[in-house]
Amino acid sequence: MDTKTNSKRQPIFIALAETQALITYLQNMKEGEVVPWDTLNRAAGVDVRTRRSVLYSARRRLEKDHQIVTSIIPEGLKRNNPEEVIKIGQAHLSRSHRLAKRGMRKLATVEYDALGDGAKESHNVAMATLGALAHASSVRSQKRLAEKLANNGSGPLLVGDTLRLFAGVTE
């Protein structure tokens, strides 16, 4: 694979020709459009179901360009509309909540008193971080946050503003 370097002499990733061809094709999709696998294969010049790296790289690139496509297994790829993207984000939030709780359960199995000082500190940091994630991603916290947002106006929030709202949620 060909690479170039930037001003710091670090290699810059250059997409495979197949990936770039697929990106170019997918960028022209309209919202709600479904493209069959055969069409995607012709656009990329390879079978994207067996050369998944081509498909995955193209999808990641489209995400960076604010275009989300999802697989519809028997059919092909679909360009999602904004409402579908919100549902995808909510699904990730639910999954994050489950994973944080699972991580806390695993950490709770450790015999804490037998740990060294460094391990205790790592345990405490991990447990606190996972606890904060589990709390912030719970359905109850999300409902409370939605109520606070309704009272404070809507629109995108900065991370600091969101954390201040969560601080109010826990009071």
C-alpha positions in Angstrom: 0.0 0.0 0.0 1.2 3.4 -0.9 1.8 5.9 1.9 2.8 9.6 1.9 4.2 11.6 4.8 3.0 14.8 6.3 5.1 17.7 7.6 6.0 15.8 10.7 7.2 12.8 8.6 4.4 10.6 9.9 2.8 8.2 7.4 -0.6 9.3 6.1 -3.1 6.5 5.4 -4.1 6.2 1.8 -7.3 4.2 1.1 -7.1 1.3 -1.3 -8.4 2.0 -4.8 -11.3 -0.4 -4.1 -12.2 1.5 -0.9 -11.9 4.9 -2.6 -14.2 3.7 -5.5 -16.8 2.5 -3.0 -16.6 5.8 -1.0 -17.2 7.8 -4.2 -20.2 5.7 -5.0 -21.7 5.8 -1.5 -21.3 9.6 -1.2 -23.9 10.0 -3.9 -26.5 7.9 -2.1 -29.7 9.7 -1.1 -31.3 9.4 2.4 -33.3 6.2 2.6 -31.8 4.7 -0.5 -30.8 1.0 -0.4 -28.0 -0.2 -2.7 -27.9 -3.9 -3.4 -24.7 -5.9 -2.6 -24.2 -6.7 -6.3 -24.1 -3.0 -7.2 -21.7 -2.3 -4.3 -19.5 -5.1 -5.6 -19.4 -3.6 -9.1 -18.7 -0.1 -7.7 -15.7 -1.4 -5.6 -14.5 -3.9 -8.1 -14.4 -6.6 -5.4 -16.9 -8.6 -3.4 -17.4 -6.3 -0.4 -18.9 -9.1 1.7 -15.7 -11.1 1.5 -13.3 -8.1 1.5 -15.0 -6.5 4.5 -12.1 -4.2 5.2 -13.1 -2.3 2.0 -16.7 -1.9 3.2 -15.7 -1.1 6.8 -13.2 1.6 5.8 -15.7 3.2 3.4 -18.4 3.3 6.1 -16.0 4.9 8.6 -15.0 7.5 6.1 -18.7 8.3 5.4 -19.2 8.7 9.1 -16.5 11.3 9.2 -18.3 13.1 6.4 -21.6 12.9 8.5 -23.2 10.2 6.4 -24.3 7.0 8.1 -25.0 3.8 6.2 -26.1 0.6 7.8 -26.2 -3.0 6.5 -29.5 -4.6 5.6 -28.1 -8.1 5.5 -30.1 -9.7 2.7 -30.3 -6.6 0.6 -27.3 -4.3 0.8 -26.5 -0.9 2.4 -28.9 1.8 3.4 -28.2 5.5 3.8 -29.9 6.5 7.0 -32.0 9.6 7.5 -31.5 11.7 10.7 -34.2 10.0 12.7 -32.7 6.6 12.1 -29.2 8.0 13.1 -30.7 9.1 16.4 -32.1 5.6 17.0 -28.6 4.2 16.3 -27.1 6.6 18.8 -29.7 5.6 21.4 -28.9 1.9 20.9 -25.2 2.7 21.5 -26.3 4.5 24.7 -28.2 1.4 25.9 -25.3 -0.8 25.1 -22.8 1.5 26.9 -25.0 1.2 30.0 -25.0 -2.6 29.9 -21.3 -2.8 29.3 -20.6 -0.3 32.2 -22.7 -2.4 34.6 -21.0 -5.6 33.4 -17.6 -4.1 34.0 -18.5 -3.0 37.5 -19.8 -6.5 38.3 -16.5 -8.0 37.1 -14.5 -5.5 39.1 -16.6 -6.3 42.2 -15.3 -9.9 42.1 -11.8 -8.8 43.0 -10.6 -9.3 46.5 -9.9 -5.6 47.1 -7.9 -5.9 50.3 -5.4 -8.3 48.7 -4.5 -5.7 46.0 -1.4 -3.5 46.1 -1.7 0.2 46.4 -1.3 0.8 42.6 -3.9 -1.9 41.8 -6.3 -0.4 44.4 -6.0 2.9 42.7 -6.6 1.5 39.3 -9.6 -0.5 40.6 -11.1 2.6 42.2 -10.6 4.7 39.0 -12.1 2.0 36.8 -15.1 1.5 39.2 -15.8 5.2 39.6 -15.6 5.8 35.8 -17.8 2.8 35.0 -20.2 3.9 37.7 -20.4 7.4 36.2 -21.0 5.9 32.8 -23.7 3.5 34.1 -25.4 6.4 35.9 -25.3 8.8 33.0 -26.5 6.2 30.5 -29.4 4.9 32.5 -33.0 5.3 31.3 -33.9 7.2 34.5 -31.0 9.7 34.1 -31.8 10.2 30.4 -35.4 11.0 31.3 -34.3 13.5 34.0 -31.8 15.0 31.6 -34.5 15.4 29.0 -36.7 17.3 31.5 -33.8 19.6 32.4 -33.1 20.3 28.8 -36.8 21.1 28.2 -36.6 23.6 31.0 -33.2 25.1 29.8 -34.0 25.1 26.1 -32.9 22.7 23.5 -30.0 22.5 21.0 -26.5 21.1 21.1 -24.8 21.3 24.5 -21.2 21.6 25.3 -19.7 18.8 27.3 -19.3 21.2 30.3 -22.9 22.2 30.2 -24.0 18.6 30.0 -21.9 17.7 33.0 -23.4 20.6 35.0 -26.9 19.3 34.1 -25.9 15.8 35.2 -24.7 17.3 38.5 -28.2 18.6 38.9 -29.6 15.2 38.1 -27.8 13.6 41.0 -28.9 16.2 43.5 
